[in-house]
Amino acid sequence: MDDEIKRWTARRKSALVLEIIQGKTTVAEASRAHDLPPSEIEKWVDDGKRGMENALRANPQDLREQYEKQLKDLQEAYGEAMLELRARKKLQSLLGEDEK
């Protein structure tokens, strides 16, 4: 692959992810070779695996459905965390504990 790639298109990302999945290179090697943060390449690999899994389903979801489901799950988790935080604050005030 060209070491002077300035713009990473989906095709180039796919080629790199495929090399990693096939064991031809590692995330660390690709990171050094292309001067990219390992976390960015790992995200591409994760996205690629999710896309592959979806493509192989009997009834694949479209991307919008995937993102909407992910957003709904995150919103639910946020709501639960906020409820727990409020409950803890209420308990602290009832017990007369100092807020930390």
ChimeraX commands (.cxc) that place a marker at each C-alpha (Angstrom):
marker #1 position 0.00,0.00,0.00 radius 0.5
marker #1 position 1.12,3.55,-0.65 radius 0.5
marker #1 position 2.87,5.04,2.39 radius 0.5
marker #1 position 1.96,8.57,1.29 radius 0.5
marker #1 position -1.82,8.14,1.45 radius 0.5
marker #1 position -3.29,11.42,2.59 radius 0.5
marker #1 position -6.96,10.43,2.37 radius 0.5
marker #1 position -8.22,7.09,3.55 radius 0.5
marker #1 position -11.12,6.07,1.31 radius 0.5
marker #1 position -13.42,3.19,2.20 radius 0.5
marker #1 position -11.64,1.05,-0.39 radius 0.5
marker #1 position -8.22,1.69,1.15 radius 0.5
marker #1 position -9.50,1.15,4.68 radius 0.5
marker #1 position -11.10,-2.12,3.55 radius 0.5
marker #1 position -7.85,-3.32,1.99 radius 0.5
marker #1 position -5.92,-2.59,5.18 radius 0.5
marker #1 position -8.56,-4.21,7.39 radius 0.5
marker #1 position -8.55,-7.29,5.17 radius 0.5
marker #1 position -4.75,-7.53,5.47 radius 0.5
marker #1 position -5.10,-7.40,9.27 radius 0.5
marker #1 position -7.89,-10.00,9.36 radius 0.5
marker #1 position -5.90,-12.31,7.07 radius 0.5
marker #1 position -2.88,-11.99,9.35 radius 0.5
marker #1 position -0.70,-10.37,6.70 radius 0.5
marker #1 position -0.03,-7.44,9.05 radius 0.5
marker #1 position -0.92,-6.35,12.57 radius 0.5
marker #1 position -2.57,-3.22,13.87 radius 0.5
marker #1 position 0.75,-2.12,15.36 radius 0.5
marker #1 position 2.63,-2.65,12.10 radius 0.5
marker #1 position -0.05,-0.84,10.10 radius 0.5
marker #1 position -0.05,1.99,12.62 radius 0.5
marker #1 position 3.69,2.50,12.26 radius 0.5
marker #1 position 3.71,2.03,8.49 radius 0.5
marker #1 position 0.93,4.53,7.84 radius 0.5
marker #1 position 1.48,6.90,10.78 radius 0.5
marker #1 position -2.02,6.32,12.13 radius 0.5
marker #1 position -3.12,5.88,15.74 radius 0.5
marker #1 position -3.72,2.20,16.56 radius 0.5
marker #1 position -7.13,3.12,17.99 radius 0.5
marker #1 position -8.25,4.44,14.60 radius 0.5
marker #1 position -7.21,1.25,12.82 radius 0.5
marker #1 position -8.84,-0.88,15.53 radius 0.5
marker #1 position -12.08,1.05,14.99 radius 0.5
marker #1 position -11.89,0.32,11.26 radius 0.5
marker #1 position -11.39,-3.39,12.03 radius 0.5
marker #1 position -14.36,-3.39,14.44 radius 0.5
marker #1 position -16.54,-1.53,11.92 radius 0.5
marker #1 position -15.50,-3.99,9.21 radius 0.5
marker #1 position -16.37,-7.00,11.35 radius 0.5
marker #1 position -19.76,-5.51,12.24 radius 0.5
marker #1 position -20.45,-4.78,8.58 radius 0.5
marker #1 position -19.41,-8.28,7.55 radius 0.5
marker #1 position -21.61,-9.86,10.22 radius 0.5
marker #1 position -24.57,-7.80,9.08 radius 0.5
marker #1 position -23.95,-8.57,5.39 radius 0.5
marker #1 position -24.02,-12.31,6.12 radius 0.5
marker #1 position -27.30,-12.24,8.02 radius 0.5
marker #1 position -30.38,-13.77,6.42 radius 0.5
marker #1 position -32.10,-10.38,6.77 radius 0.5
marker #1 position -29.39,-7.70,6.93 radius 0.5
marker #1 position -30.22,-4.43,8.65 radius 0.5
marker #1 position -29.48,-1.24,6.81 radius 0.5
marker #1 position -26.91,1.09,8.35 radius 0.5
marker #1 position -29.55,3.51,9.56 radius 0.5
marker #1 position -31.29,0.74,11.51 radius 0.5
marker #1 position -27.97,-0.30,13.04 radius 0.5
marker #1 position -27.13,3.22,14.15 radius 0.5
marker #1 position -30.65,3.85,15.45 radius 0.5
marker #1 position -30.49,0.65,17.53 radius 0.5
marker #1 position -27.05,1.58,18.83 radius 0.5
marker #1 position -28.28,5.10,19.69 radius 0.5
marker #1 position -31.35,3.70,21.47 radius 0.5
marker #1 position -29.17,1.34,23.52 radius 0.5
marker #1 position -26.84,4.19,24.49 radius 0.5
marker #1 position -29.76,6.44,25.42 radius 0.5
marker #1 position -31.21,3.71,27.63 radius 0.5
marker #1 position -27.86,3.17,29.34 radius 0.5
marker #1 position -27.51,6.94,29.87 radius 0.5
marker #1 position -31.01,7.14,31.34 radius 0.5
marker #1 position -30.29,4.27,33.72 radius 0.5
marker #1 position -27.02,5.89,34.82 radius 0.5
marker #1 position -28.80,9.21,35.47 radius 0.5
marker #1 position -31.49,7.49,37.54 radius 0.5
marker #1 position -28.83,5.73,39.60 radius 0.5
marker #1 position -26.95,8.99,40.14 radius 0.5
marker #1 position -30.11,10.78,41.28 radius 0.5
marker #1 position -30.98,7.93,43.62 radius 0.5
marker #1 position -27.51,8.03,45.18 radius 0.5
marker #1 position -27.71,11.81,45.67 radius 0.5
marker #1 position -31.15,11.45,47.25 radius 0.5
marker #1 position -29.88,8.71,49.55 radius 0.5
marker #1 position -26.89,10.86,50.54 radius 0.5
marker #1 position -29.14,13.78,51.37 radius 0.5
marker #1 position -31.48,11.57,53.43 radius 0.5
marker #1 position -28.54,10.12,55.33 radius 0.5
marker #1 position -27.04,13.57,55.84 radius 0.5
marker #1 position -23.76,12.69,54.14 radius 0.5
marker #1 position -21.59,15.37,52.56 radius 0.5
marker #1 position -21.60,15.42,48.78 radius 0.5
marker #1 position -18.34,14.33,47.24 radius 0.5
marker link #1:1,2 radius 0.2
marker link #1:2,3 radius 0.2
marker link #1:3,4 radius 0.2
marker link #1:4,5 radius 0.2
marker link #1:5,6 radius 0.2
marker link #1:6,7 radius 0.2
marker link #1:7,8 radius 0.2
marker link #1:8,9 radius 0.2
marker link #1:9,10 radius 0.2
marker link #1:10,11 radius 0.2
marker link #1:11,12 radius 0.2
marker link #1:12,13 radius 0.2
marker link #1:13,14 radius 0.2
marker link #1:14,15 radius 0.2
marker link #1:15,16 radius 0.2
marker link #1:16,17 radius 0.2
marker link #1:17,18 radius 0.2
marker link #1:18,19 radius 0.2
marker link #1:19,20 radius 0.2
marker link #1:20,21 radius 0.2
marker link #1:21,22 radius 0.2
marker link #1:22,23 radius 0.2
marker link #1:23,24 radius 0.2
marker link #1:24,25 radius 0.2
marker link #1:25,26 radius 0.2
marker link #1:26,27 radius 0.2
marker link #1:27,28 radius 0.2
marker link #1:28,29 radius 0.2
marker link #1:29,30 radius 0.2
marker link #1:30,31 radius 0.2
marker link #1:31,32 radius 0.2
marker link #1:32,33 radius 0.2
marker link #1:33,34 radius 0.2
marker link #1:34,35 radius 0.2
marker link #1:35,36 radius 0.2
marker link #1:36,37 radius 0.2
marker link #1:37,38 radius 0.2
marker link #1:38,39 radius 0.2
marker link #1:39,40 radius 0.2
marker link #1:40,41 radius 0.2
marker link #1:41,42 radius 0.2
marker link #1:42,43 radius 0.2
marker link #1:43,44 radius 0.2
marker link #1:44,45 radius 0.2
marker link #1:45,46 radius 0.2
marker link #1:46,47 radius 0.2
marker link #1:47,48 radius 0.2
marker link #1:48,49 radius 0.2
marker link #1:49,50 radius 0.2
marker link #1:50,51 radius 0.2
marker link #1:51,52 radius 0.2
marker link #1:52,53 radius 0.2
marker link #1:53,54 radius 0.2
marker link #1:54,55 radius 0.2
marker link #1:55,56 radius 0.2
marker link #1:56,57 radius 0.2
marker link #1:57,58 radius 0.2
marker link #1:58,59 radius 0.2
marker link #1:59,60 radius 0.2
marker link #1:60,61 radius 0.2
marker link #1:61,62 radius 0.2
marker link #1:62,63 radius 0.2
marker link #1:63,64 radius 0.2
marker link #1:64,65 radius 0.2
marker link #1:65,66 radius 0.2
marker link #1:66,67 radius 0.2
marker link #1:67,68 radius 0.2
marker link #1:68,69 radius 0.2
marker link #1:69,70 radius 0.2
marker link #1:70,71 radius 0.2
marker link #1:71,72 radius 0.2
marker link #1:72,73 radius 0.2
marker link #1:73,74 radius 0.2
marker link #1:74,75 radius 0.2
marker link #1:75,76 radius 0.2
marker link #1:76,77 radius 0.2
marker link #1:77,78 radius 0.2
marker link #1:78,79 radius 0.2
marker link #1:79,80 radius 0.2
marker link #1:80,81 radius 0.2
marker link #1:81,82 radius 0.2
marker link #1:82,83 radius 0.2
marker link #1:83,84 radius 0.2
marker link #1:84,85 radius 0.2
marker link #1:85,86 radius 0.2
marker link #1:86,87 radius 0.2
marker link #1:87,88 radius 0.2
marker link #1:88,89 radius 0.2
marker link #1:89,90 radius 0.2
marker link #1:90,91 radius 0.2
marker link #1:91,92 radius 0.2
marker link #1:92,93 radius 0.2
marker link #1:93,94 radius 0.2
marker link #1:94,95 radius 0.2
marker link #1:95,96 radius 0.2
marker link #1:96,97 radius 0.2
marker link #1:97,98 radius 0.2
marker link #1:98,99 radius 0.2
marker link #1:99,100 radius 0.2
view
